[in-house]
């Protein structure tokens, strides 16, 4: 779209034309101003005022209808219009202006067929500004079919146009002034026709009511914190060079534009883009408003008859509602008055003019489509920066870890307060080798545990008749142990296998636990893959390790997962599945997985559990999130369940004591033998198996001190016991990523703002209601965690929501309605 700027000065009897466009291009011309043009204008104006002398939207009284004149002022007006326009157009077609018109014609022929040519006209003298420049038919005279849209611009523009656009439903402030001799009913009906796309608010003088503070009401309404898109005025008005224009707001009461200039500036910063003064003599009004930085102002340059003003409005507003911008809508309304109503209202089409700020985008009603709604839901730049910073923080693992831990801690309190703690029936017995258990061992055997001691523990565990034994010690083949140690431990393992007890040893993957790598080889003299199984233990902290999609357990398998799977198989005596045996000739883990591949469906609970665990995999999006070092939708360990509901723990010293009663602990199908918090425990270095106590676990330990055998630390085996419990009970709590919920909170927050801006509600009530809604979300998220096994984050989504709504709620509303 090409834009030209034409400035016209009058110096005595000379007129200077200056056309600028593009990147500094300019053409100038000088014309003699014909004195006859002024005379013809005055003749036309006299005929116009006499024909429309009643019911003008200026300070005169009348009956509201056009009386039958004694002189045929209509014929005089038609003749005067023809003579005036003929002389005006003849002057504009002077040879001196041919280069300018040719330049515009050149642009019109080169531009895209759908693009219009915009000409911004500035008249330095008020006498020139009163002329109907909009009738200059540049395109027709040069045989150009493309429209050339003429808009006006004042000489002085000191303020920048506001780039801020309101969000939410369109808002229109209609000020209805002094209606002496007028009837605004048609104006009201025309404005109310916009109710489907706009919120229209009326304010103004009302007969029979105290209007003493009407000026203040108007000021407050214009400065409404929610802002306006359109300002409309109907009534009597007049030009005023010093005060910017005069508006009749009530009988014998006026308000000057200078008196409401501060409020208009506020309205501009809050989104006001277009003003329509359907009243008389609006040139100074338009120039003053554009000077203040308003985008576009439509006015009537001359006095306008009440019925003409209503006809104009009845055509202008529907065009605007159909998607035309203000230039096109004003042109449509003028064409209607010229072609359809010229016999009834001669010369009426010459009166409307549109003033525009040179940097303003033509105002139009936003289209009702999904792009508009999406655009309204987008945050402001400051909000985008704040939410973006929160989003970046949410992807940082230490922050995720803290948020998850505090969230599970609050969940533990909620469980306790609402009495939703599971019944005590733990499937796992955790035998912990603690400091007291190893205090009599050789010092060098505390880190690399004496395998003879481990064999003693394993022999004693078999008296409990478990179905599965997990050994959370690495039988690293690189560790040089005495043959006697390996022999004793091997014999203890073989004894367990003879009793068809599944034995699962701990191993580790390669250095990078996020990539599929080989598991560490274990001591072959102790760990026989044909009779026992092995599972890796280096997993993400406090997450439930499940294999990704497309990874088979026969290739690699988590330690806790293998224990749970083996227990499901062992507790189903009717299943035709492999069992531990010293006669096995193939890899036991591979045999089990292959057998489960072809196992038929069964209603037996443990057969069904085995099939469920065999199929269990992480969702495909988990693999995608790994590219960003994220663990999307990987289940977590639910520490909101008290430890004694997931496992029972005893020390190895208690197990090996002479007065130990095996029958008291024979109800646990799974036994895990593991380090119990002694200082040397770890894979690569001392203390690596001892972790700080999670907040939720600390809550339960503080409340029930007897449930912990190692109160000062949280050991890795306790996490494995939780994982086994979750897998067996299908208790997989899936955390929704903060980033996802923040995106939802952003949309909900923006939608809330749009609803708030479209309704005139008490701000305090909204604040309280939203705070209650946020609290309800917190309670709902706690309950859904228990009922639906979904962890909904609260803190960052709540912050995102309040970032969206607080800036709007904190503003003081000055709305009048």
HELIX and SHEET records of a PDB file:
HELIX    1   1 UNK A   35  UNK A   51  1                                  17    
HELIX    2   2 UNK A   73  UNK A   92  1                                  20    
HELIX    3   3 UNK A   95  UNK A   97  5                                   3    
HELIX    4   4 UNK A   98  UNK A  110  1                                  13    
HELIX    5   5 UNK A  126  UNK A  129  1                                   4    
HELIX    6   6 UNK A  133  UNK A  135  5                                   3    
HELIX    7   7 UNK A  138  UNK A  141  1                                   4    
HELIX    8   8 UNK A  185  UNK A  192  1                                   8    
HELIX    9   9 UNK A  214  UNK A  222  1                                   9    
HELIX   10  10 UNK A  257  UNK A  259  5                                   3    
HELIX   11  11 UNK A  261  UNK A  269  1                                   9    
HELIX   12  12 UNK A  283  UNK A  291  1                                   9    
HELIX   13  13 UNK A  306  UNK A  321  1                                  16    
HELIX   14  14 UNK A  326  UNK A  339  1                                  14    
HELIX   15  15 UNK A  348  UNK A  350  5                                   3    
HELIX   16  16 UNK A  370  UNK A  377  1                                   8    
HELIX   17  17 UNK A  381  UNK A  394  1                                  14    
HELIX   18  18 UNK A  397  UNK A  417  1                                  21    
HELIX   19  19 UNK A  435  UNK A  438  1                                   4    
HELIX   20  20 UNK A  443  UNK A  445  5                                   3    
HELIX   21  21 UNK A  451  UNK A  462  1                                  12    
HELIX   22  22 UNK A  483  UNK A  498  1                                  16    
HELIX   23  23 UNK A  559  UNK A  570  1                                  12    
HELIX   24  24 UNK A  588  UNK A  598  1                                  11    
HELIX   25  25 UNK A  605  UNK A  615  1                                  11    
HELIX   26  26 UNK A  620  UNK A  625  1                                   6    
HELIX   27  27 UNK A  626  UNK A  628  5                                   3    
HELIX   28  28 UNK A  643  UNK A  646  1                                   4    
HELIX   29  29 UNK A  652  UNK A  656  1                                   5    
HELIX   30  30 UNK A  662  UNK A  665  5                                   4    
HELIX   31  31 UNK A  695  UNK A  703  1                                   9    
HELIX   32  32 UNK A  705  UNK A  707  5                                   3    
HELIX   33  33 UNK A  716  UNK A  728  1                                  13    
HELIX   34  34 UNK A  738  UNK A  758  1                                  21    
HELIX   35  35 UNK A  763  UNK A  788  1                                  26    
HELIX   36  36 UNK A  795  UNK A  809  1                                  15    
SHEET    1   A 5 UNK A  25  UNK A  32  0                                        
SHEET    2   A 5 UNK A  14  UNK A  21 -1                                        
SHEET    3   A 5 UNK A   2  UNK A  11 -1                                        
SHEET    4   A 5 UNK A 117  UNK A 123  1                                        
SHEET    5   A 5 UNK A 148  UNK A 152  1                                        
SHEET    1   B 6 UNK A 198  UNK A 204  0                                        
SHEET    2   B 6 UNK A 170  UNK A 176  1                                        
SHEET    3   B 6 UNK A 230  UNK A 234  1                                        
SHEET    4   B 6 UNK A 274  UNK A 278  1                                        
SHEET    5   B 6 UNK A 296  UNK A 300  1                                        
SHEET    6   B 6 UNK A 352  UNK A 356 -1                                        
SHEET    1   C 3 UNK A 236  UNK A 238  0                                        
SHEET    2   C 3 UNK A 246  UNK A 250 -1                                        
SHEET    3   C 3 UNK A 253  UNK A 256 -1                                        
SHEET    1   D 6 UNK A 533  UNK A 536  0                                        
SHEET    2   D 6 UNK A 502  UNK A 507  1                                        
SHEET    3   D 6 UNK A 468  UNK A 474  1                                        
SHEET    4   D 6 UNK A 670  UNK A 675  1                                        
SHEET    5   D 6 UNK A 428  UNK A 433  1                                        
SHEET    6   D 6 UNK A 647  UNK A 651  1                                        
SHEET    1   E 3 UNK A 635  UNK A 636  0                                        
SHEET    2   E 3 UNK A 733  UNK A 735 -1                                        
SHEET    3   E 3 UNK A 790  UNK A 791  1                                        
SHEET    1   F 2 UNK A 690  UNK A 691  0                                        
SHEET    2   F 2 UNK A 714  UNK A 715 -1                                        
END                                                                             
